[in-house]
Amino acid sequence: MDLILQVFYSVFSSIILAAALPTEFCLLGIPGLTLIALIPLYLAFSKSKNYFHSFLIGFIQTCVTHLLSSFWLANFKDFAALTLGASAFGTGLIGGGVFLFMHHPYASSKAKNNLNDSSLSKKFTDTPVFRILYFASIYTLYEWMKSVGFLGYPWATLAGAIYRWPYLMQIASVTGTYGIAWLIAFLNGLFAELIITFYNRFKLSDKLNIWSLNIAGRLIIILFAVSLVHGIYQYNKKRTPDRTLNAVMVQQNSNPWEEESDEDSILASERMSQEHIDQMKNEGTPAELIVWSEGVLRYRFPQSEKHYRNYPDEKPLYSFVQENNIPLLTGGSFTRDKKRRIYFNAAIMYDSEGNYRGVYGKNHLVPMAEAIPGMEYPFVKDFMERFIGISAGWTPGDQYVLFNIPCSYYKNRELDTVATIDITIPYQEQKLLDAKKPTVKIAAPICYDDAFPDIMRPLFLNGAELFVNLTDDSWSLLKSSEYQHYIISSYRCIEYRTPMVRSTNSGCTVVIDANGATLAMLPLFEQTAMHYTIPIYRRTMTTYARFGNWLPILLLILCLAYIAYTCFTFVQDDYIPSERKIKKFNRPKKDKKKKK
């Protein structure tokens, strides 16, 4: 009966958490629900009888949450069974494996009580405040482990539900999204312990529990207050741009899976781009970059460079770029090694003269869809094509790439306090240097590259001043999918205090500032375009940019140290007999012969 109740609690927690995330009913999520979403989960763990029960609770809660919040993965054409089914099962295994250790404080407390035969010998690790700290830490470790690696899936997280609370989001510049997860999980644990205490009100005389809950309440109030003060300051802080980039973003809203060629997409993108280029000229702000979405160009580079000099017939791509004299960044594919079947899902750069200049290969591929282990081997590829009907297979990009784009100085920028005049440079060369336009280094993460800090952080550390994401989420057919991707990517702007442009096939095409706030956005699933003057700031080295995922690593060390210490203590206690065992050992034996 207890196990049935625990399963119910797990499913109930999943429903609340899925409802808190961006859905078709509330595209920006319902952050208030995150404050209670994990209470049933905590109650389920408090009732678990053994480690297997904890594994089962974790598996059910994480798997069901994934299915309820990411059901749009079922629209991924031929890969639906793998993307939704395999990812849900994999998420469940990660959740079950991590949450298995949720039972440890209860198991260690029970073991100590059995060995010492005294319920009054409680230590700090037996108190509610420790259980709450441990719960928040383990939950944060779960969100970290599910968001990294080949099977990484950073959606369906607590941070993805609080977009309506921008002040709390700002802590990501210090801790990443994991600080948010820890705070919310801690608050849920506190509420759950209060419910347990109220239910067992006949034990209110236990001063240690009351003191412990008091400490936990004060701690969370202080941490939330510090986070909000930091968030209010950072969100309202005046940030003066150093440069600007006048960009045109095109949302062609095509279906690349049904179109036989890319002619219509290219012509539509050219037409909408030209309209906004002309409009910007009339406004006195000439365009400096054109951005199209992921996968617009179908023919693989570099072989197809000559092809696009004469294609489409109506307006060749080469001619379009050359006549406007504006660089173009667009999505396509790239052949690194044809014999070894190494192909990149790529961001392709054309300079202002219409010359192909280079690519960035998508680094984090969709597991079991874009990337299938072993697809480089002919027998695996033949098996997948014959029995499963899957023939796709990309290779992760093999290097980080930055594109240096001419831009403009910010009109009202502050003057530099230090000027250097180098008279060792010949006068004519100095004149050329002075006449040179300012530039901005942009990184072009593809699709959900922008959801992974372990990809975006190296791009930033290597000098990126602007993130330009090219995405095609049109296959999802649902607005909630587009919003979930857009919201989680906005955290990268906060973590590195770097603006981002997302140019997508169907949405969300947006411009996001260094605070994670939206400056401009196009409607979803419409063929349209926009232009915007993007602010470029001087690079700021945030705590998170400098130290990366320091918080989950610290929590992992502390949790492992606690588990190792308690396990060592149990082993030692096995060799030290308790007072009860000593009394039983010294009890005089009865003389069986006299009885007879």
N, C-alpha and C positions, 0 to 999 in steps of 0.2 A: 504493500500500500504506500509506503514511504517513497519507493522508487517511482511509482506512478505520479505522486505529487511533485517529485523533483522534475520529472519530464514535463509536467504541466507548467511548472515555474519557468523552465528553460524556454519552452515554446512561447509563453506569455511575454518573457523578456525580449525574444526575437521580434514579436509583433510590434511591441512598443518602439524598439530601436529602429525597425524598418520604417515605421510611420514617422519617426523623427527626421529621417533622411529625405532628400529631395524626391518627391513623387509627382505623379500626374496631377494630384489634387493640390499639392503645395510645392511648387518648383524650387523654392529656396529652403525648404525644410521647416521643421517645427522644433527649434532648439530647446524649448521648455520640456519636451518629452525626454530629452537626454538626462534630465535630473532625476528621473524615476525609472528609466529603462533597465538599469542593471540591478535594481532592488530585488526583483524575483530571482535573478541569477544568484545573487549573494545568499538569499534564503535557501536556494536549492543546495548550494555548496555547504551551508551550515548544517544541513540535514543528511549529507552524504555519509554512508556507512564505511566506505573504503575507497581506495584509489580508482578502482574500476568505475564506480558510480560517478566520481568526479570527471573521469575521462568521458563517460557517456553524456553527462550534463553539458560539458564543454563542446563535444562534437555536435550535439543536437542544436544548441543555441547558435553556434557559429554557422553551421550548415544551413539552418532555416533562415537566419538573417540574410545570408548570401542569396538564397533563392528568392526571398521576398523583395529584396532591394535591387537585385541585379537580374531579374527575370528577362530583361530585354536582351540578354546575351543569347537567348533562344532564337533571336532573329538573325544570327550570324550565319545565314545561308546554310551551306553544307556542313558547317562546323558546329552547329547548335549543340549536338549531343556532347561534344568534347568541351566546348567553351563553357557551357552552363553546367552540365553534369559533372565533368571532371574537375572544374574549378570549385564547385560546391563541395564535392567530396574531399578535394585537397584542402580546402579551407577548414572543413570539419576535422580532418586529421590534425592539422596544425593547431586548431582550437582545442581539440581533445588532448593532444600531447602536452600543450602548455598548461591547460587548466587541470590536468591530472594532479599537478602539484598544489592546487588549491586545497586539497585535503590534508596537506602536511601539517599545518598548525593544529588542526583538530586531532589528527593521529598522534602527534607528539604530545599534546596536552593529555590525551587519554592514557598514553603510555607512561607518562610521568606520574599521573595519579595512581595508576595500578602499581607502579614500583614503589612509590613513597607511601601509598595508602593514606593520603591526607589531601583533602580538597582545599585546605587552607594554605597549602604550600605553593600557591600560584606565583609565577614570576611575570615579568613584563610580556613575555611571548604568549602568555595565556590570557592577556587582557584584550578587550574590544579594540583599543586603539592600535595594537599591533596587528590584529586580524584585518582591520580596515587598511592599514598601510600595506600589508602584504597583498590584500586583494587588489588595491589600486596598482601596485607594482606588477603583479602577474598579468593583470588585464592590459597594462601598457606594453609589457613584453609580448603579449599576443598580437597587439596591433602592429608592433614593430616587425615581428617575425612573419606575419602574413603579408607585409608590404615590401619585402625585399626578396631578392633572388629570382630564379627563373619563373617560379610560380607566384611571384609577388603580385598582390592585388590590393592597392591602397584605398579602394572604395569601401563603403559600408563601415566607416570609422566614425568615432564620436566627433572628430574635428569637422567631418563633412556635413554635420547637421547644424552647426552653429554659425552659419554665414550671416545670419541676421544679428549676431552679436560681434560686430567688428572690433570692439575694444578688447574682448577676450582673445580674439584671433591674433593680436599683436604679439603675444608671448611666443609665437612661433619663431621670431627673430632670435630668441634665446634658447629655446628648448626644442624647436621644431613642433610638429603637431602632437608629439608625445607628451609634452607638458600639459596640453589641453586634455588629452585622454586621462592622464594621471589625476588631474584636479576633479574632473567630472566623476571618474570611478571612485575616488575617495569620498566625494559627497554622497554618492549612491550607497557606499558601504556604511557611512555614518547613519543615513536614514534607515538602512536595514537593521543595524544594531539597535537603534532606538525602538524599532518595531519589535525586535526580539525581547528587549528589556521590558517594554510595556506588556507584551504577552506573558512574560514571566514576572509579573509585578510583585509576586510574593518574594522575590529575591532582591528587591530594591534596597534591602539593608546591606547588601554587599558593597562596602565603601570603595573597594578597589575598582569595581566596574563603573560606579558613578564617577569616580575621579578620572578614570580612563576616558569615558565618554566626554567629560568636560574638557579634557586636554585635546581630544580629537576635534571637538566643536571650535575651540579657540584656534587651533592650528589651521583649519580650513578657512575660517573667517580671515585670518591674517594673510594666508596665501592668495585668496581671491581678491582681497583688498589691494595687495601689492601688484597682482596681475592687472587689475583694472586701472590702478593709477599709472602703471607703465603703459597700458594700452591707450588710455586717454591722452597721455603725453605724446606718444609716438604717432597716433592717428591724427592729432591736431597740430603736430609739429610742422612748421613752415619749411618746405623743401623747395629750394630754388633750382630750377634746371640749369645745367651748364650748356647744353645743346638741345636741338630739336630735330626731329626727322619727320618730314612730310610724307606720309605713306598712304597708298591706296590698297584697301583690302577687298577682295572679291569673294563672294559666296555664290557659286554657280548652281548649287542645288540640283546636281545631276545624279544619275544612278550608274556608277561605273561598272556595276555587275551585270547590267542589262545592255548597256551601249556597246556596240560592236567596234566603234572607233572613238578616238578622242577629238574628232573634228568639231562636233557641236560644242563640246565643253570649251575648247580653245577659242572658237569664234565668239561664244557668249562671254567668256572672260575678257577677251580683247575689247568687245563692244562696251561692256560695263566699265572696264578700266579707262577707256578713251573718254567716256562721258565725264568721269571724275577728274581725269587729267586736265581736260578742257575747263572744267568748273574751277579747279584750283588755280589755273592760269588767270582766269577772270578775277579771282579773289586776290591775286598778287602773291600767292604762295605756291610756287612750282613744285610738282611732285618729285620726290627723291628716291622712292622705292615703290615697286608694285609687288604685291604679295598675293599669290593664288594658293589654293589649298593642296592637301595631300593627294597624290595620285592623279593629277590632271593629265600629265603626259604619259602615254601608254608605251611608247617605244623606248627601249633601253638605251641609256647612255653608256659610254661615249660614242658607240657606233651610230646612234641616231642623230648626232649633231648635224650631219649633212642633210638628213631627211627633213629636219625642221627648218632648213633654210628655204625650202620650197613648199612647205606644207603648213597649214591648209592652203589650198589653191587660191581661195578667196583673199586671204591675208596671211602670208607665211609668218610664222612666229619670229623668225630672224628680222624680217622687215618691220614688224610691229615694234620690237624693242629698239631697233636702230633709229627708226624715224622719230620716236619719242625721246630717245637719248636718256632713258631711265632704266636703272638696273631692275631685273625681274628675279624674284625668288619663287619657285614653284615646286610642286611635288611630282616625282616620277620614279623611275627605277634605274639601277646602275649595275653593270656587270663588272665584278671585280676579277673573276676567273671563270670563264665559260666551261672549261673542261671539268673543273671541280664543282661546278654548279653553285658558285658563290655569287648571289645576287642581293643587292641592297634595296630596301624601301627607302628612297632618298629625297633629300631636299636639294634642288638643283639651282645653281646660281648662274645668271646671265649678267654680264656687265652692260654698261650703257651703250656700248657699240654693237651689242647683239652677239657677243662671243661667249661661248660656254666656258665657265671659269672653274668649276669644281662642285663637289657634292659633300653632303653629310649623310651618312647611313644611319637609319634608325637603330638605336642600341637595344632598347627593351622591346622585344617582339611579343605578340600575343601568344602565350603558351598553348600548344596543341592546335594552333590554327596557322599563324604566320610562321611559327617555329615548332617543328616536330622532331624530337630527338631521332637521329639516325637517317634523316631524309637525304643526307649527302651520299648515302650508300645506295647503289642501284637496286639491290634486292629489297631494301626497305621501301624505296620509292615505288617499285613495282607492286609490292604488297598493298601499300596504302591506296594506290590508284585502282587496283583490281578489286579489292575486297571492301574498301571503305569509301572509295570514290573521291579521294583527296589527292590533289596533285601539286598544291601550293607548297612553297617553302622558301623563306627568306633566311639570310645570314645576318647576324648582328653587325652593326658598323664596327670598323676596326680602329677608328681614331676619333678624337674630338676635333671639331672644325669650327673656326670662327671666320666670319666674313666681314671685311672692313669696308663700310659703306660711306660715301660722302654724305654729309648732313649740313646743318646750319647752326650757327651760334644762337643761343637764346637772346632775344632782343633786349631784355631787361636784366641780363645776367650781371652778377656782381663782378667788379674788376679784380683781376689777380693782384695780390699784394706784393708779389715778387716778380720782377721781369729780368730776364737774362739776355744780354746782347753779346753774341759771340763774334768778335772781330776776327777770329782765326778763319772763319768761313769766307771765301771770296764774295765780293759784293754781288755779282750776278747770281750766284747760287743762293745767297741770302734773299734776294728779291723773289726767286722762285719759291723758296720756303715760305716766305711771308704771304705769297699769293695763293698758296695751297689751301683748299677748303678743309674745314674740320671733318673728322670722320668718327664713326661709331662702330664698335665691334659688336656684331650680333651673333647669337647662337640660334640655330634653327632646329630645335628638337621636333621629332616627328611623332604625331599622334600622342599616345600616352607616355612618351618619354618625359613630358612635363609633369607627370604625376609622381616621379621618382626622384627624391633628393639625391640618391647616390649617382644619378646621371647629371642632374642639374648643377650640383655642387662643383664637380670638376670643370664644367663649362664656365661657371662663374669664376672659380679660382684661376682659370687660365686667361681671364681678361674680359669676359662677356659683359657688355654694358646694357644690352637689351636682348630679351628672349623673344623670338618670333616663332611661334608654334604653328605647324601645318597639320591639320587634322581632317579626317573624313569619318564621322560617326553616323553618316546618313543611314547606314544599314540597320541601326537600332530602331528607327521609325518612331521613337518616343522622345518627348521633350525631357523627361526625367533623366535619361541617359546623358543627354547633352549638358544638362545642368550639373549633374554629379561630376562629370569630367571638368567642366569649367570651374566649379567651386574648389575642387581639390588642387587644381593647377594654380589658383590664386594664392595659395599658401607659399608657392615658390617665390612670388614677388615679395612677400613679407620676410621670408627667411633670409633673402639676400638683398632686400631693399632695392630691387631692380624691376623696372616696368616690363610688361609682357604684352605682345600682340598675338592674338589667336585668330588665324585666318582659316576658316573651315569650309567644308562643302555645304553643310546645312545648318551649322550652329554648334556651339555658341561662338560667333565671330565678335570679338570684344577687344577693347584696349583697357588694360588693367594697370593701375599706378603702383608705386612702391609700397603702398599701405594695403594692397589687396582690394582696393575699391575700383569699381567699374567706371571708366570715363566715357565710353561709348560702346553701343552694342546694337547688332542687327537682329531683326526678328528671325525666329527659327523656321526652317523648312520653306524659305522663300528665295527666289533668285534675285539677288540684290548686291549692292556694294556700298562702300563708304570710304571717305578719306578723313584723315585726322592728323593733327600735328602732335606727335608723340614727344613728351618731355624726356630728356636723357639727363640723368644725374651723375655726379661724380661718385665713383664706386665707394661703398661703405662696407667695411669688414665687420659684419655682425658676429655675435657670439656663436650662433649656429653655423655660420659660414666658416668660422675659424676652427671649431671643435667638432662639427658634425653631430652624429647621434650620441653625444656624450651621456644624455640622460638615460636612455634604455640600456646602454652599456654599464653605467653605474648601478642601475637597478638589478641587472643580471648578476653582477659581481656580488651585491649585497644578498640577493636571494640564494645564490649558490653557497655563499659563506654560511648563511643561516641553516640551510638544509644539511650542509656538511657537518656543521657543529652539532646539530641535534642528532644526526645519525651516529656521530662519534660518541656522543653522550650516552645514547642507548646501548651501544656496544660496551662502554665502560660499566654502565649500571647492571648489565647482565652478570658481571663478575663481583659486584658488591651487593650482598644480600641485604634486603630491607629488614627493618626491625621485626616485622611480622614473620618473615622467613626465619630469622634467628630464633624467635620464641618457639616456632614450630619445630625447629631442629633440636632445641634444648629441652623439649618436653620429655619427661621420663617415660620410658617404654613400659608397657604392661607385660607382666610375666605370664606368658601363655601356658607354661607348665602348671603354675598354681591354679589357673582357671580350670584346667582339666582335673 
